[in-house]
């Protein structure tokens, strides 16, 4: 399955690289204010889905541009696809963008590929088998103090995003770390955490296809990833924090007061009425150990 994902990512990368040679001829559409899509996004997504479904016609698809329109609707195997993460960079000629493909089995990411076509860098991971950049095994950084750490982030840009909330977070993190970076492609940002180039990363407003592949890279490289409260329920929560174990814990302490995730009541608490059904998947009980804070 990983080999098929690599084949699909490289096919998409070839389309992207050809289009990058003459960006001025691209047809660009606006999905929402500051949210762009090009014919390259659509062509890249088509070749990825065609490649995956040719090999696994019974699998499901969750893709950025076409959603669940293709693939099986009730499969336990779902491919989560971002055909061009960093479209705004791409249409401006800034070579920071990637193809992101992940396979989730019963909701757990098992295979991941993030391909940077501009640099011909292939990040890949399989559950329990480690994360790699080309042929080199990846490990998260060993820094232990946030004050010495380089942290990646992404700015909110869509209408309706909570800019004031983000500015408060930005101010707190910026004053407590060595530097903040914002290249503009979350899939690559998470790979940079896995490679040890960033010590930590956080962002709000992301979708599952932005994070799915990168999340496995981080965990397979020895890092931690979760929502702002330090729990593993992040893929559909639109907030994420990642890092090596020490820096992750320190970032969670800063970010937890800014979470929008509603915590479930403790088991010993008595509720007068059952809670409303949650729209997201159940949270996995992953807590940050004190030694990691």
N, C-alpha and C positions, 0 to 999 in steps of 0.2 A: 504493500500500500504506500509506503514511503517512496519507493522508486517511481510509482505512478504519479504521486504528487510532485516529485522533482521534475519528471517529464512535462507535466502540465505547467509548472512554474517557468521552466525554461522556454517552452513554446510561447507563453504569454510575454516573457521578457524579450523574445525576439521581435514580437509585434511592437512592443514599447520602444525598443532601441531603433527600429526602422522609423517610427513616427518621430522620435526625438531629433532625427536628422533634419526635419523640415517642420518645426513646430508652428510656423506661421500659417500653414495650410490646414491646421486642425479645426474641426468644427466643435465649438465649445457651447454647452448648454448650462443653464443655471437651474439647479434643482430647488435651491432656496438661496436667500442672500448669503454670499460668500461661500456657497457650497456648489462646486462645479462638477460637471461630468463631461467627458469627451467621447468621441467615437472610439478612441483607443481603449477607454475603460470597458466599453461594450464588447469590442472585438477580443480584448484580453479575457474577459469573463466567459465569452462563448467558447473560446478554445480550451480554457481550463475545464469548464463543465463537460464539453464534448469528450475530452480526454478521460476524465474521471468516470463518466457514465458509460463510456465504451468498455472500460475495464470492470466497472461495478454498477450495472444497470439497476440493481435493487437498492442502491444507497440514496439517501436524502441529500438535498442541497439547501444551504442557506447562504445566499450571495448578496453582496451589497446592492447591486443594480437590479437584479431580477427576483430577489427574495427567495421564495420557495416555489417559484413557478415551474421549475424542472425538478426531476428526480422523484423518488418515492416519497409519499407523504407520511408514512408510518414506520419508516426504517429506524432501527436502533443506531445505525451508522449514518452520521450527518457530516458532510463536508462544509466547512465554514470558510467563505472565500471573500477576500478583498482583492479585486483584480489589479488595482492601482492605488495603493495607499500613498497619499501625498500628491494628489492630482493638482492642487494649486501650485506646488513646487514645479511639477512637470510642465504645466502650460506656460510657466515663466522661464523655463530653461534651467531651473535650479536642480542639479542632479542628486536630489535626495528623495527617493521614492522607492517603492518595493511592491512585489507581488506577495500576498500572504494567503496560505492555504493550511487549514487544520482539519483533522478528522476527529470528531467527537463520537465516542461509543457510549451509549446510555448516559449522555451528558458529560462524560469525562474526556478531555482531550488526550488522544493516544499518539497521534502523529502530527508533525508540524514542519512546514517549509516556509521560509521567508527568503525571497530572492531579490537581491539588489542588482538590477540589470546594468545600471550605469557603471558599477565597479566589478561586475561579474562575481559578486560574493554570494555564496549559497549558505544560508544558515539552515540547519535541520536538526530535528530531535525526534526520538521515539521514547515513549514512556518506559522508564526503567533502564534505558540504554545510553543516556547521556545526550548532551547537545554539542553540536559541532559547527565550525565555520570552515567551509571547504573540507579539508582533512584534519583540521586541528580541533582537539577537544577544548571545550569552553569551560571556564570556571569563573564565578563571580569574584569581585575584588575582595581584598582582605582588610580594607580600612575599617576601623572600629569607631571613629569619631565623626559625627555629622559635620563638625566644624572644618574638617579636612576633606570633605567629600564633594565630588562633582555630581550634580543632580539634574536629570532631564525632566522636562515638562512639556505640556502643550497648552497653548492659549485657547480659551473659548472663542468661538467665532460665529456661531449660529445665532440667529434671532431667537430669543427666549432663553439663551444660556444665562446663568447667574454670574454676571461679570463682577458684581460687588463681592460676592462670596469668594470668587477666585482671587481677586486682588488682595483680600485679607490673607488667604493662604499663601499667595506669592510673597507678600511682605514678611510673613513669619518664616517661611522656609529660606528665603533669600538672606535674612539676617542670621541664620543659623548654619549655613553651609559655605563651602569655599567658592561655589559658583553654580549658576543655573544655565541650562542650554535648552533651546527650543528649535530643533531642525525642521519639524513639521511632518513626520511620518511615525506614528505611534508603534507600528509593527517593528520598525528599525530601532526605535528607542528601547523597546524591551529586549531586543537582541543585543543592544549595546550594554545593557545591564548584565545579560548573560556572559558577555565577553569580558566584563570587568572594566569597560571603558567609562561607563557611569557606575557610581556606587549606589544610586537610587533613582527612582522615577515616580512621578505621580501625574495624573491628569483626570479631568472631569469631562463628562459628555461623550464618552466613547461608546461605540457599538461593539457587539460581540466579534464581528469580523476584524475590527481593529486590534483586538487583544488576544484572540484564541490561540493563534500559532505562537506569538511571542510569549504567552504565559507559560507554555510548556518549555520553551527555551530557558526561561528564568529558573523554573523549578528543577529542570534536569542539569542545570549548571550549578546547583547548590544554593540558589537564592529562594526568596519567599515572595509571594504575590497575593494580594487580597484587596478588600475594600478598605476604606479609611478607618474602620474600627478594628482592622487586623484579622478579619474573618475571611474565609475562602470564597464567600459568595460575592463575586465581583463581575462576572461576565455579563450579567444583565442589569447591573446596578448603576451603570454610567459613572462610576468612579473607580479608580485603581491606584494602588501604590505597590511598588516592587523594589527590591534591593537585596544586597547581601544581608544575612540574618541580623547583624548588628545595626546596620543603617536602616533597615526596614523597621525595626522596633522603634528607633528614634523618630523616624518619619511618622509612624503611626501615632506616637504621642502628640506630635504637632497637628496631625490631620484629623484625629478622632473628633475633636470638638466641632469640626466643620462637615461631618458626614450628613448625608441626607437619608441614609439607611435607617429604617425604623427597627430597633432591636426587639426581638421577641421577649415576652415576659419570662422571668426566671421560673423554673418548675415549681418552687415552693409558694409562689404568689398565687392567690386566688383571684380569679377574674369573675366579675359579675355576669359577663356574657362571653360566649366564644368570640375570638377575634375574626375580623373580616378575612376572607381568603386572600392570600398574597398573590400578586400577579407574577412574581418571580419564582424561580426554583427554590427549594428549601436550602437554607444555609448549612454549610458544612461547619462543624464546630472546630475551627482551627484558631487557637489563641496564640498570642505572642508570649513566649516565656519571659520571665523577669530578666533572665540573663541576656536576652536579646534586645532589651530596651536600652 
